[in-house]
Amino acid sequence: MNRRTFVRNSLLAAGGLTFGGRSWAGKVLPTQPGAMSAEQIAQARFPRDFLWGMATSAYQVEGAWDRDGKGESIWDRWTHTPGRIASGTNGDVACDQYHLFRDDVALLKQLNQKTYRFSISWPRVLPAGTGAINEKGIDYYSRLVDALLEAGIRPFCTLYHWDLPQALEDRGGWTNRDMASYFADYAGLMARRLGDRIAVWAPFNMPWWFTWAGYARGFNPPGRANADDFLRALHTVALADGLAYRSLKAASSRASEGNAYAYEPAYPKTDSEADHDAARRFHLLNNVLFLHAARHGNYPDAFVGEVPYEAMGFRAGDEKILQHPLDWVGVHYYMRLAISAPATAPRPAAGQRHVDPMAQCVIEQYSVGPQIGNGTELWPRAFYDMLMQLTRDFDRPILEITETGVVLPDRLNADGQVHDPDRIEFYRQHLAAMAQAMADGARVRAYHAWSLLDNFEWNDGFTHRFGLTWTDPTTRRRIVKDSGRWYARVAAANRLDV
């Protein structure tokens, strides 16, 4: 399939679908797998200065949960509660990057990586969330950043990847409006201490997801399932984002600030008006609510009924705090979703997600394309669609792919290696789709694979392996998988036919 055919068939071709919109290139979803052709893969090229990288998060890899003055996080409390994690494991040691970071930096260099997205554990540097500073915690991150720079790797710092200090949860967590200023103070502290060496900052990882999972659904800490708590948490996090932007810029003249948003391309399940409207609501709430707030100082008109500003705790002047420029936009991509209105959809079956009460929609995973790993559909066209939609709707922003990856049932073979051809195919297909989007105008400057290491995958413990490097959960031994070696060749050559 040549470029012209690809663009014509793509749902976001000129005149095509805006994910929840009414304009379609065709009447129904395509039925053929949305794959990239061998020709497109062979022709894919990336700029010489393109930044190839990998990503991790503090709780998932660091370990040392109570060492050197670190305070307790909500994930420490959660995983130490019997029954929370099916396997009975926790992140107390995880991949032990706290002690093995120099080995991991050497591994990144060996794999030709130019950027490493990591997160700072808030309770490691501020055990109570505010007040007394743990200098040993800051020293750890200082040494990590120095090691990255010495290896020629750009440090990309996420300030919050879900491990809230438990002391702040005890004061109401993200439902407490004061959290916004606490977070801004924390952001300013880190920029003052590390801003001479870190330029790229993301205040939050997946802000919609951690508020929704922790406050609306209750299956992540703090385990609440209350709509009002969720709405207050949403608004507090959005305020914290705006205040953190100002703190970072005030503390470091070189700070470049964006965010790491989860983005799931949402297509109407049918061509009905109701399903189109449901897909629009899902997209505006789940994908771009925080991006919209930063740009416009308000929330998108996507709730069923009016935007619940009163329930959110919105005050006069908040719009000025919410609104701030972004130097770049970071997005995660894992899969596309089929969205339908509850009146037109049966109750979702097991594995088909859920009904979203805020957007009034049923959310399902597609199974049209080839299935890999744990049932993930391989449909890279959706990745292209996502990049082109962001490019069009937000005035061609600089884009950083902050996460993509796939979980597979990896195992060590008799030869002591991990052979994961499905993961290679996942990356090959999605990188080819990204190359096409870049050729069509998307300003993508960096790509971070999830993840450098097999790590502690939240409620799934060590059972879900996303890494390009095998990690033994007992010995912490690292073994680069076939996919890691392939990705290293891609990073060295800036092409996919390696």
C-alpha positions as CSV (number, residue, x, y, z in Angstrom):
1,M,0.0,0.0,0.0
2,N,1.5,3.3,-1.1
3,R,1.3,6.5,0.9
4,R,-1.6,7.9,-1.0
5,T,-3.7,4.7,-0.5
6,F,-2.7,4.8,3.2
7,V,-3.9,8.3,3.7
8,R,-7.1,7.8,1.8
9,N,-8.0,4.7,3.8
10,S,-6.9,6.3,7.1
11,L,-9.8,7.5,9.2
12,L,-8.2,10.8,9.6
13,A,-7.5,11.4,5.9
14,A,-8.4,14.9,4.7
15,G,-12.1,15.3,5.3
16,G,-12.1,12.1,7.4
17,L,-13.0,11.4,11.0
18,T,-12.3,13.6,14.0
19,F,-12.6,10.8,16.5
20,G,-15.9,11.7,18.0
21,G,-17.1,13.8,15.0
22,R,-19.6,13.3,12.3
23,S,-17.3,13.5,9.3
24,W,-16.2,10.1,7.9
25,A,-14.1,9.0,5.0
26,G,-16.6,6.0,4.8
27,K,-19.8,5.0,6.4
28,V,-18.5,2.3,8.7
29,L,-15.2,1.2,10.3
30,P,-12.9,-0.5,7.9
31,T,-12.8,-4.3,8.3
32,Q,-9.3,-4.9,6.9
33,P,-6.4,-4.9,9.4
34,G,-5.0,-1.4,9.8
35,A,-1.4,-2.5,9.2
36,M,1.5,-0.8,7.5
37,S,2.8,-2.4,4.3
38,A,6.3,-3.8,3.8
39,E,7.0,-1.0,1.5
40,Q,6.1,1.7,4.1
41,I,8.3,0.0,6.7
42,A,11.2,-0.2,4.3
43,Q,10.8,3.4,3.3
44,A,10.4,4.8,6.9
45,R,13.1,7.2,7.9
46,F,13.6,9.5,10.9
47,P,15.6,12.7,11.3
48,R,19.2,12.5,12.4
49,D,18.4,14.4,15.6
50,F,15.4,12.2,16.5
51,L,15.4,11.2,20.1
52,W,15.0,7.5,20.7
53,G,14.3,6.5,24.3
54,M,12.7,4.4,26.9
55,A,10.6,5.1,30.0
56,T,10.1,3.9,33.6
57,S,8.5,5.2,36.8
58,A,9.9,5.5,40.3
59,Y,7.6,3.1,42.1
60,Q,7.8,0.5,39.4
61,V,11.6,0.2,39.2
62,E,13.4,1.9,42.1
63,G,12.6,-0.3,45.1
64,A,14.3,1.0,48.4
65,W,10.8,1.8,49.6
66,D,11.9,2.8,53.1
67,R,15.6,3.5,52.6
68,D,17.6,6.6,53.3
69,G,14.7,8.7,54.7
70,K,12.1,8.0,52.1
71,G,8.5,8.4,53.3
72,E,5.6,6.1,52.6
73,S,3.6,6.5,49.4
74,I,0.0,5.5,48.7
75,W,1.3,2.6,46.6
76,D,3.4,1.4,49.5
77,R,0.3,1.4,51.7
78,W,-1.8,-0.2,49.0
79,T,0.5,-3.1,48.1
80,H,1.2,-3.8,51.8
81,T,-2.5,-4.4,52.3
82,P,-3.3,-8.1,52.0
83,G,-5.5,-8.9,49.0
84,R,-4.7,-5.8,47.0
85,I,-2.2,-7.5,44.6
86,A,-3.3,-10.9,43.3
87,S,0.2,-12.3,43.4
88,G,0.9,-10.9,46.8
89,T,3.9,-9.0,45.6
90,N,4.8,-5.3,46.0
91,G,7.3,-2.8,44.8
92,D,9.5,-2.7,47.9
93,V,12.5,-3.8,45.9
94,A,11.0,-3.8,42.3
95,C,14.0,-3.7,39.9
96,D,16.2,-2.1,42.5
97,Q,17.1,0.7,40.3
98,Y,17.9,2.8,43.4
99,H,21.0,0.7,43.8
100,L,21.5,-0.4,40.2
101,F,20.9,2.9,38.3
102,R,24.5,3.0,37.0
103,D,24.0,-0.4,35.4
104,D,20.7,0.8,33.9
105,V,22.3,3.9,32.5
106,A,25.0,1.8,30.9
107,L,22.3,-0.4,29.5
108,L,20.6,2.6,27.9
109,K,23.8,3.7,26.4
110,Q,24.5,0.2,25.1
111,L,21.0,0.3,23.4
112,N,21.8,3.6,21.7
113,Q,19.2,5.6,23.6
114,K,19.2,9.4,23.6
115,T,16.5,10.1,26.1
116,Y,15.3,8.5,29.3
117,R,12.0,9.3,30.8
118,F,12.0,8.6,34.6
119,S,9.9,9.9,37.5
120,I,10.8,11.3,40.9
121,S,9.2,9.7,43.9
122,W,7.7,12.7,45.7
123,P,8.0,11.0,49.2
124,R,11.6,10.2,48.5
125,V,12.5,13.9,48.5
126,L,9.7,15.2,50.7
127,P,8.7,12.3,53.0
128,A,5.7,14.2,54.4
129,G,4.9,15.8,51.0
130,T,5.7,19.2,52.4
131,G,8.2,20.6,54.9
132,A,11.4,18.8,55.7
133,I,13.6,17.9,52.6
134,N,15.3,14.5,52.4
135,E,18.7,15.4,51.0
136,K,19.6,11.8,50.4
137,G,16.6,11.5,48.1
138,I,17.6,14.5,46.1
139,D,21.2,13.3,46.0
140,Y,20.0,10.0,44.4
141,Y,18.2,11.8,41.6
142,S,21.2,14.2,41.2
143,R,23.5,11.2,40.7
144,L,21.1,9.6,38.3
145,V,20.9,12.7,36.2
146,D,24.7,13.2,36.2
147,A,25.1,9.6,35.0
148,L,22.6,10.1,32.2
149,L,24.3,13.3,31.0
150,E,27.7,11.6,31.1
151,A,26.3,8.8,28.9
152,G,25.0,11.4,26.4
153,I,21.3,10.7,27.3
154,R,18.7,13.4,27.8
155,P,17.0,13.3,31.3
156,F,13.2,13.6,30.9
157,C,11.7,14.0,34.4
158,T,8.1,13.2,35.3
159,L,7.3,14.8,38.7
160,Y,4.3,12.6,39.5
161,H,3.8,9.0,38.4
162,W,1.1,8.1,40.9
163,D,3.2,7.6,44.1
164,L,1.6,10.3,46.3
165,P,3.1,10.7,49.8
166,Q,0.7,8.8,52.1
167,A,1.0,11.8,54.5
168,L,-0.8,13.9,52.0
169,E,-3.4,11.3,51.3
170,D,-4.1,11.4,55.0
171,R,-5.0,15.1,54.5
172,G,-7.5,14.3,51.7
173,G,-5.2,13.5,48.8
174,W,-6.2,15.1,45.5
175,T,-9.6,16.0,46.7
176,N,-7.9,18.6,49.0
177,R,-7.5,21.9,47.0
178,D,-4.4,22.7,49.0
179,M,-2.7,19.9,47.2
180,A,-2.3,22.1,44.1
181,S,0.0,24.5,46.0
182,Y,1.8,21.6,47.7
183,F,2.6,20.1,44.3
184,A,3.7,23.5,42.9
185,D,6.1,23.9,45.8
186,Y,7.5,20.4,45.2
187,A,7.9,21.2,41.5
188,G,9.8,24.4,42.3
189,L,12.1,22.5,44.7
190,M,13.1,20.0,42.1
191,A,13.6,22.6,39.4
192,R,15.9,24.6,41.7
193,R,17.9,21.5,42.6
194,L,18.0,19.8,39.2
195,G,17.0,22.4,36.7
196,D,20.6,23.2,35.8
197,R,20.8,19.7,34.3
198,I,17.2,18.8,33.5
199,A,15.4,20.8,30.8
200,V,12.4,18.6,30.0
201,W,9.7,18.3,32.7
202,A,6.2,16.7,32.8
203,P,4.3,17.5,36.0
204,F,1.9,14.5,35.6
205,N,1.7,11.1,34.1
206,M,-1.8,10.2,32.8
207,P,-3.7,12.7,35.0
208,W,-7.1,11.5,33.9
209,W,-6.3,7.9,34.5
210,F,-4.9,8.2,38.1
211,T,-7.8,10.4,39.2
212,W,-10.4,8.2,37.6
213,A,-8.9,4.9,38.8
214,G,-8.3,6.2,42.3
215,Y,-11.3,8.3,43.0
216,A,-14.1,7.3,40.5
217,R,-13.5,3.5,40.3
218,G,-11.5,2.7,43.4
219,F,-9.3,0.0,41.9
220,N,-6.1,2.0,42.4
221,P,-5.1,3.9,45.6
222,P,-6.6,5.6,47.4
223,G,-9.4,3.2,46.6
224,R,-12.3,5.6,46.5
225,A,-15.3,5.3,44.2
226,N,-17.2,8.5,44.6
227,A,-18.2,10.8,41.7
228,D,-17.8,14.0,43.7
229,D,-14.4,13.0,45.0
230,F,-13.4,12.3,41.4
231,L,-14.5,15.7,40.1
232,R,-12.8,17.5,42.9
233,A,-9.6,15.5,42.3
234,L,-9.7,16.3,38.6
235,H,-9.9,20.0,39.3
236,T,-7.2,20.0,41.9
237,V,-4.8,18.2,39.6
238,A,-5.6,20.7,36.8
239,L,-4.9,23.6,39.1
240,A,-1.7,21.8,40.2
241,D,-0.6,21.5,36.6
242,G,-1.0,25.2,36.0
243,L,0.8,26.2,39.2
244,A,3.6,23.7,38.6
245,Y,4.1,25.2,35.2
246,R,4.7,28.6,36.8
247,S,6.9,27.1,39.5
248,L,9.1,25.3,37.0
249,K,9.5,28.4,34.8
250,A,10.3,30.6,37.8
251,A,12.9,28.2,39.2
252,S,14.7,27.3,35.9
253,S,15.0,29.5,32.8
254,R,15.7,26.5,30.7
255,A,12.6,24.5,31.8
256,S,10.6,23.0,29.0
257,E,7.2,21.9,30.2
258,G,4.6,19.6,28.8
259,N,2.7,16.6,30.1
260,A,2.3,12.9,29.6
261,Y,-1.3,12.2,28.6
262,A,-2.9,8.9,28.0
263,Y,-4.6,8.9,24.6
264,E,-6.9,6.2,23.4
265,P,-8.3,6.9,19.9
266,A,-12.0,6.5,20.2
267,Y,-14.2,5.5,17.3
268,P,-18.0,5.2,17.3
269,K,-18.9,1.5,17.3
270,T,-21.7,2.2,14.7
271,D,-22.6,5.1,12.5
272,S,-25.5,6.1,14.7
273,E,-25.8,9.6,15.9
274,A,-25.8,8.3,19.5
275,D,-22.5,6.4,19.1
276,H,-20.9,9.4,17.4
277,D,-21.9,11.6,20.3
278,A,-20.7,9.1,22.9
279,A,-17.3,8.8,21.1
280,R,-17.0,12.6,21.1
281,R,-17.7,12.8,24.8
282,F,-15.3,10.1,25.6
283,H,-12.5,11.7,23.6
284,L,-13.0,15.2,25.1
285,L,-13.1,13.8,28.7
286,N,-10.6,10.9,28.6
287,N,-8.1,12.1,26.1
288,V,-7.9,15.9,26.1
289,L,-9.6,17.3,29.2
290,F,-6.4,18.4,30.8
291,L,-4.9,19.6,27.5
292,H,-8.1,21.6,26.8
293,A,-7.9,23.1,30.3
294,A,-4.4,24.2,29.8
295,R,-5.2,25.8,26.5
296,H,-8.5,27.4,27.3
297,G,-8.8,27.8,31.1
298,N,-12.0,25.7,31.3
299,Y,-13.2,22.2,30.7
300,P,-14.7,20.8,27.5
301,D,-18.4,20.7,27.0
302,A,-18.5,16.9,27.0
303,F,-20.2,15.9,30.3
304,V,-23.8,14.7,30.1
305,G,-25.5,17.9,31.0
306,E,-23.6,21.0,32.0
307,V,-19.9,20.9,33.0
308,P,-20.1,20.3,36.8
309,Y,-18.0,23.3,37.8
310,E,-19.7,23.6,41.3
311,A,-19.0,20.0,42.1
312,M,-15.5,20.4,41.0
313,G,-14.9,23.3,43.4
314,F,-14.3,25.8,40.7
315,R,-13.7,29.3,42.0
316,A,-13.5,32.7,40.3
317,G,-10.0,33.2,39.0
318,D,-9.3,29.4,38.6
319,E,-9.5,29.9,34.8
320,K,-6.3,32.0,35.0
321,I,-4.5,29.3,36.9
322,L,-5.6,26.5,34.6
323,Q,-4.6,28.3,31.4
324,H,-0.9,28.1,30.5
325,P,1.1,27.4,27.4
326,L,2.7,24.0,26.8
327,D,6.2,23.8,25.2
328,W,5.3,20.4,23.9
329,V,2.6,17.7,24.2
330,G,3.4,14.2,25.5
331,V,1.1,11.3,24.7
332,H,0.9,7.6,25.5
333,Y,-0.6,5.2,23.0
334,Y,-1.5,1.6,23.6
335,M,-4.8,0.8,21.7
336,R,-7.9,2.2,20.0
337,L,-11.4,1.8,21.5
338,A,-14.9,1.3,20.2
339,I,-17.4,3.7,21.9
340,S,-21.1,3.3,21.9
341,A,-24.0,4.9,23.7
342,P,-25.5,2.8,26.6
343,A,-28.9,2.7,24.9
344,T,-27.4,1.1,21.8
345,A,-25.0,-1.3,23.5
346,P,-25.4,-4.5,25.5
347,R,-23.6,-4.8,28.8
348,P,-19.9,-5.1,27.9
349,A,-18.5,-8.6,28.2
350,A,-15.5,-9.6,30.3
351,G,-12.4,-7.8,29.0
352,Q,-14.5,-5.1,27.2
353,R,-13.8,-2.4,29.7
354,H,-16.8,-0.6,31.3
355,V,-19.5,1.9,31.2
356,D,-18.2,5.4,31.8
357,P,-20.8,7.3,33.9
358,M,-19.4,10.7,33.2
359,A,-19.4,10.5,29.4
360,Q,-22.3,8.0,29.4
361,C,-20.7,5.6,27.0
362,V,-19.7,1.9,26.8
363,I,-16.0,1.4,26.2
364,E,-14.8,-1.8,24.4
365,Q,-11.6,-3.0,22.9
366,Y,-11.6,-3.8,19.2
367,S,-10.7,-7.2,17.9
368,V,-10.8,-6.6,14.2
369,G,-7.1,-6.6,13.7
370,P,-4.5,-9.3,14.6
371,Q,-4.3,-10.1,18.3
372,I,-1.0,-10.3,20.1
373,G,0.1,-10.7,23.6
374,N,-2.8,-10.5,26.1
375,G,-5.3,-9.7,23.4
376,T,-4.0,-6.4,22.2
377,E,-5.2,-5.5,18.7
378,L,-2.4,-4.6,16.3
379,W,-3.9,-1.6,14.5
380,P,-1.1,1.0,14.0
381,R,-3.4,3.1,11.8
382,A,-5.0,4.4,15.1
383,F,-1.6,5.7,16.2
384,Y,-1.3,7.6,12.9
385,D,-4.8,8.9,13.4
386,M,-4.0,10.1,16.9
387,L,-0.9,12.0,15.8
388,M,-2.7,13.7,13.0
389,Q,-5.6,14.7,15.1
390,L,-3.4,16.3,17.7
391,T,-1.5,18.0,14.9
392,R,-4.6,19.4,13.4
393,D,-6.6,20.3,16.6
394,F,-3.8,21.8,18.6
395,D,-1.9,23.9,16.0
396,R,0.9,21.5,15.2
397,P,2.5,21.2,18.6
398,I,5.8,19.6,19.2
399,L,5.0,16.0,20.2
400,E,6.8,13.5,22.4
401,I,5.6,9.9,22.5
402,T,5.9,9.4,26.2
403,E,4.9,5.7,26.2
404,T,3.9,2.9,23.9
405,G,4.4,-0.8,24.4
406,V,2.8,-4.2,24.6
407,V,2.6,-6.9,27.3
408,L,3.6,-10.4,26.2
409,P,4.0,-13.8,28.0
410,D,7.8,-13.6,27.8
411,R,10.0,-16.4,29.0
412,L,13.6,-17.3,29.1
413,N,14.5,-19.9,26.6
414,A,17.0,-22.7,26.9
415,D,19.6,-20.5,25.2
416,G,19.2,-17.9,28.0
417,Q,17.5,-15.4,25.8
418,V,14.1,-13.9,25.3
419,H,12.7,-14.2,21.8
420,D,9.7,-11.8,21.4
421,P,8.9,-11.4,17.7
422,D,5.4,-10.1,18.4
423,R,6.9,-7.1,20.4
424,I,9.3,-6.4,17.5
425,E,6.3,-6.4,15.1
426,F,4.3,-4.1,17.4
427,Y,7.1,-1.5,17.4
428,R,7.9,-1.9,13.7
429,Q,4.3,-1.3,12.8
430,H,3.7,1.6,15.1
431,L,7.0,3.3,14.3
432,A,6.2,3.0,10.6
433,A,2.8,4.7,11.3
434,M,4.6,7.4,13.2
435,A,7.0,7.9,10.3
436,Q,4.0,8.4,8.0
437,A,2.5,10.9,10.4
438,M,5.8,12.8,10.5
439,A,5.9,12.9,6.7
440,D,2.4,14.2,6.7
441,G,3.2,17.1,9.1
442,A,3.2,15.8,12.7
443,R,6.1,17.3,14.6
444,V,7.2,14.3,16.6
445,R,10.7,14.8,18.2
446,A,11.0,11.8,20.6
447,Y,9.7,8.3,21.1
448,H,9.9,6.5,24.5
449,A,9.3,2.7,24.5
450,W,7.6,1.3,27.6
451,S,9.6,0.0,29.1
452,L,13.4,-0.2,29.6
453,L,12.7,-3.1,32.1
454,D,10.1,-5.6,33.0
455,N,8.9,-4.0,36.2
456,F,6.2,-3.9,38.9
457,E,3.0,-3.3,36.8
458,W,0.8,-1.9,39.6
459,N,-2.1,-4.2,40.5
460,D,-0.7,-6.9,38.1
461,G,2.6,-7.1,40.0
462,F,5.4,-8.8,38.1
463,T,3.0,-10.9,35.9
464,H,2.8,-8.4,33.1
465,R,6.0,-7.9,31.1
466,F,6.3,-4.8,29.0
467,G,10.1,-4.4,29.0
468,L,12.6,-4.5,26.2
469,T,14.9,-6.0,28.9
470,W,14.0,-9.1,30.9
471,T,14.2,-8.6,34.6
472,D,14.2,-11.5,37.0
473,P,11.9,-10.4,39.9
474,T,14.0,-12.3,42.4
475,T,17.6,-11.8,41.3
476,R,17.0,-8.5,39.4
477,R,19.2,-9.8,36.6
478,R,18.8,-7.9,33.3
479,I,18.8,-9.7,30.0
480,V,18.2,-7.7,26.8
481,K,15.4,-9.2,24.8
482,D,15.4,-9.6,21.0
483,S,13.2,-6.6,20.8
484,G,15.7,-4.5,22.8
485,R,18.5,-5.4,20.4
486,W,16.2,-4.6,17.4
487,Y,15.2,-1.3,18.9
488,A,18.9,-0.4,19.5
489,R,19.6,-1.0,15.8
490,V,16.7,1.2,14.8
491,A,18.0,4.0,17.1
492,A,21.4,3.8,15.6
493,A,20.2,3.8,12.0
494,N,17.1,6.0,12.2
495,R,15.2,3.5,10.0
496,L,13.2,0.3,10.5
497,D,14.7,-2.0,7.9
498,V,17.6,-3.1,10.2
